Amino acid sequence: MNSPLDALPNAADVAIIGGGVIGSVSAYVLAKAGLKVLVIERQDIGSGTTSAAAAAALLQTKTSIKKLALANQSLKLMDNLHEQLEGRFEFAHTGSLLAACTDDEMQLIRDMNANLTDMGLEDVQLLDGWQARQVMPILGENVLGGSYSPKDAQINPLDLVAACTQAAKAHGAIFSTFTELQGIEILGDKIVAVQTSAGRVLTETVINAAGVWAPRVAEMAGITVPVFPLKGELLVTERMPPQMRGTLIAAKYLLSKARAEGESGSETPKRSVGITLVQVAHGNFIVGSTRELAGYDRRSTYEGIHDLVHQLLDLTPKLANIHLLRAYAGLRPLTPDGSPIISRTPGLPGMIHAVGFGGDGLAMSAITAEMVLGMLTDSADKALLAEFALERFTTSEATH
Ligand SMILES: Cc1cc2nc3c(=O)[nH]c(=O)nc-3n(C[C@H](O)[C@H](O)[C@H](O)COP(=O)(O)OP(=O)(O)OC[C@H]3O[C@@H](n4cnc5c(N)ncnc54)[C@H](O)[C@@H]3O)c2cc1C
């Protein structure tokens, strides 16, 4: 996407480490606001976890007010971004349907629905099996019902990153790809420069947007940031004529996500599966995903493919003869409490972290970029920032 020979500037107002969805959307928002932005990306733009995202921005799967509010605000900002960039990335409010195949799953969806209404998400409707099949005819007869959220959206992650990179460059941002951050120079409580594989750049502000690699970037400044990888395997099918609009979500997804992302109060299991299904504009279906603690291992597994296919066919037997084109995996950057860290560093205010978005990085990218800009221009919503501060983890875990 970008030449590795992009010249490294001598100085920048802000050095963003990582050209994933968080780094690239932030680069656009900051450059547009007039800051001299440098993005340092050790591979290519969008090549980290962003390249594995399943293309959904979901509201009705959020189990806390804090995450729902963030996702809701982010979707509104995404509408603006889509308009500002003249529709240069695939994005639409295609809706989502959460589907149940058993009575227990239907009860879970009813409870979830009541909770969402209490948290202020309007427009989510409970459907019986017949109504669910009217919304998504691809569903099997065994689907008992579900919940439909019309505002939920579909976003093409690589499109979004490419559009933001191009627009950020038009506002003067520099993207140094195939360039690795190797050190951060600090004097007292101030950052003075960053060292990269392509040279040294003077800067007083570093944004850590390095996804699952964020702890290593933080370590360069002597900081501990609690982010760890949660592996997710996905499948891509051959192209088919349009058969569905919006995201289909298995009720099992709610359990899998809540357990794995620390929301259920129970311990993270080694592995769980809860699928989502989208059909992208080109006609391929994307089936996501497993949740597994497997370190930095990104290999697809037989068990992963088997479990995804099994759950898919439970919901949509009509896809039984479809060909799989590809299996792949990505690493969700997760924090111990499942919420992101969008925060300055205590004792080193020039270092800002925008990390730990788990399975919601696409959905939360637009609001994150605005919050980072708010921190840099002293115009941030302080109550909102307090919810996502690094300090919520113990001082020994997370300070300079
Ligand atoms: C299976 C799966 C499905 C998902 N589905 C969805 C979905 O449907 N919707 C949604 O909202 N989210 C989804 N997500 C989550 C989403 O993909 C992530 O939250 C998001 O991509 C994180 O973006 P990021 O910019 O923080 O990290 P990344 O995209 O990983 O970017 C970080 C970048 O930092 C670079 N980097 C690291 N260290 C250095 C260094 N020292 N020097 C220079 N560069 C460095 C890396 O090369 C990388 O490109 C999914 C994730 C997975 C795994």
Ligand as a Chemical Component Dictionary entry (heavy atoms), coordinates in Angstrom:
data_LIG
# 
_chem_comp.id                   LIG 
_chem_comp.type                 NON-POLYMER 
_chem_comp.pdbx_formal_charge   0 
_chem_comp.three_letter_code    LIG 
# 
loop_
_chem_comp_atom.comp_id 
_chem_comp_atom.atom_id 
_chem_comp_atom.alt_atom_id 
_chem_comp_atom.type_symbol 
_chem_comp_atom.charge 
_chem_comp_atom.model_Cartn_x 
_chem_comp_atom.model_Cartn_y 
_chem_comp_atom.model_Cartn_z 
_chem_comp_atom.pdbx_ordinal 
LIG C1  C1  C 0 -11.041 -12.934 14.475 1  
LIG C2  C2  C 0 -11.266 -11.469 14.739 2  
LIG C3  C3  C 0 -12.446 -10.872 14.344 3  
LIG C4  C4  C 0 -12.672 -9.521  14.619 4  
LIG N1  N1  N 0 -13.827 -8.939  14.191 5  
LIG C5  C5  C 0 -14.074 -7.640  14.476 6  
LIG C6  C6  C 0 -15.258 -7.014  14.040 7  
LIG O1  O1  O 0 -16.082 -7.614  13.353 8  
LIG N2  N2  N 0 -15.478 -5.729  14.414 9  
LIG C7  C7  C 0 -14.582 -5.026  15.165 10 
LIG O2  O2  O 0 -14.859 -3.884  15.518 11 
LIG N3  N3  N 0 -13.412 -5.575  15.540 12 
LIG C8  C8  C 0 -13.144 -6.870  15.223 13 
LIG N4  N4  N 0 -11.989 -7.454  15.622 14 
LIG C9  C9  C 0 -11.068 -6.669  16.443 15 
LIG C10 C10 C 0 -10.238 -5.714  15.620 16 
LIG O3  O3  O 0 -9.680  -6.388  14.520 17 
LIG C11 C11 C 0 -9.122  -5.144  16.518 18 
LIG O4  O4  O 0 -9.656  -4.644  17.726 19 
LIG C12 C12 C 0 -8.402  -4.011  15.792 20 
LIG O5  O5  O 0 -7.997  -4.421  14.508 21 
LIG C13 C13 C 0 -7.203  -3.556  16.592 22 
LIG O6  O6  O 0 -6.576  -2.562  15.823 23 
LIG P1  P1  P 0 -5.213  -1.907  16.273 24 
LIG O7  O7  O 0 -4.955  -0.796  15.352 25 
LIG O8  O8  O 0 -5.272  -1.646  17.748 26 
LIG O9  O9  O 0 -4.145  -3.094  16.127 27 
LIG P2  P2  P 0 -3.421  -3.684  14.817 28 
LIG O10 O10 O 0 -4.305  -3.715  13.649 29 
LIG O11 O11 O 0 -2.777  -4.969  15.229 30 
LIG O12 O12 O 0 -2.299  -2.597  14.535 31 
LIG C14 C14 C 0 -1.127  -2.501  15.326 32 
LIG C15 C15 C 0 0.041   -2.283  14.387 33 
LIG O13 O13 O 0 1.199   -1.955  15.166 34 
LIG C16 C16 C 0 2.332   -2.398  14.453 35 
LIG N5  N5  N 0 3.471   -2.460  15.380 36 
LIG C17 C17 C 0 3.588   -3.224  16.486 37 
LIG N6  N6  N 0 4.776   -2.994  17.083 38 
LIG C18 C18 C 0 5.429   -2.070  16.338 39 
LIG C19 C19 C 0 6.711   -1.434  16.424 40 
LIG N7  N7  N 0 7.584   -1.711  17.413 41 
LIG N8  N8  N 0 7.057   -0.527  15.475 42 
LIG C20 C20 C 0 6.197   -0.221  14.462 43 
LIG N9  N9  N 0 4.984   -0.811  14.326 44 
LIG C21 C21 C 0 4.593   -1.717  15.249 45 
LIG C22 C22 C 0 1.882   -3.768  13.937 46 
LIG O14 O14 O 0 2.670   -4.192  12.830 47 
LIG C23 C23 C 0 0.412   -3.523  13.581 48 
LIG O15 O15 O 0 0.222   -3.248  12.201 49 
LIG C24 C24 C 0 -11.702 -8.778  15.324 50 
LIG C25 C25 C 0 -10.493 -9.367  15.672 51 
LIG C26 C26 C 0 -10.265 -10.700 15.377 52 
LIG C27 C27 C 0 -8.947  -11.329 15.752 53 
# 
loop_
_chem_comp_bond.comp_id 
_chem_comp_bond.atom_id_1 
_chem_comp_bond.atom_id_2 
_chem_comp_bond.value_order 
_chem_comp_bond.pdbx_ordinal 
LIG C1  C2  SING 1  
LIG C2  C3  SING 2  
LIG C2  C26 DOUB 3  
LIG C3  C4  DOUB 4  
LIG C4  N1  SING 5  
LIG C4  C24 SING 6  
LIG N1  C5  DOUB 7  
LIG C5  C6  SING 8  
LIG C5  C8  SING 9  
LIG C6  O1  DOUB 10 
LIG C6  N2  SING 11 
LIG N2  C7  SING 12 
LIG C7  O2  DOUB 13 
LIG C7  N3  SING 14 
LIG N3  C8  DOUB 15 
LIG C8  N4  SING 16 
LIG N4  C9  SING 17 
LIG N4  C24 SING 18 
LIG C9  C10 SING 19 
LIG C10 O3  SING 20 
LIG C10 C11 SING 21 
LIG C11 O4  SING 22 
LIG C11 C12 SING 23 
LIG C12 O5  SING 24 
LIG C12 C13 SING 25 
LIG C13 O6  SING 26 
LIG O6  P1  SING 27 
LIG P1  O7  DOUB 28 
LIG P1  O8  SING 29 
LIG P1  O9  SING 30 
LIG O9  P2  SING 31 
LIG P2  O10 DOUB 32 
LIG P2  O11 SING 33 
LIG P2  O12 SING 34 
LIG O12 C14 SING 35 
LIG C14 C15 SING 36 
LIG C15 O13 SING 37 
LIG C15 C23 SING 38 
LIG O13 C16 SING 39 
LIG C16 N5  SING 40 
LIG C16 C22 SING 41 
LIG N5  C17 SING 42 
LIG N5  C21 SING 43 
LIG C17 N6  DOUB 44 
LIG N6  C18 SING 45 
LIG C18 C19 SING 46 
LIG C18 C21 DOUB 47 
LIG C19 N7  SING 48 
LIG C19 N8  DOUB 49 
LIG N8  C20 SING 50 
LIG C20 N9  DOUB 51 
LIG N9  C21 SING 52 
LIG C22 O14 SING 53 
LIG C22 C23 SING 54 
LIG C23 O15 SING 55 
LIG C24 C25 DOUB 56 
LIG C25 C26 SING 57 
LIG C26 C27 SING 58 
# 
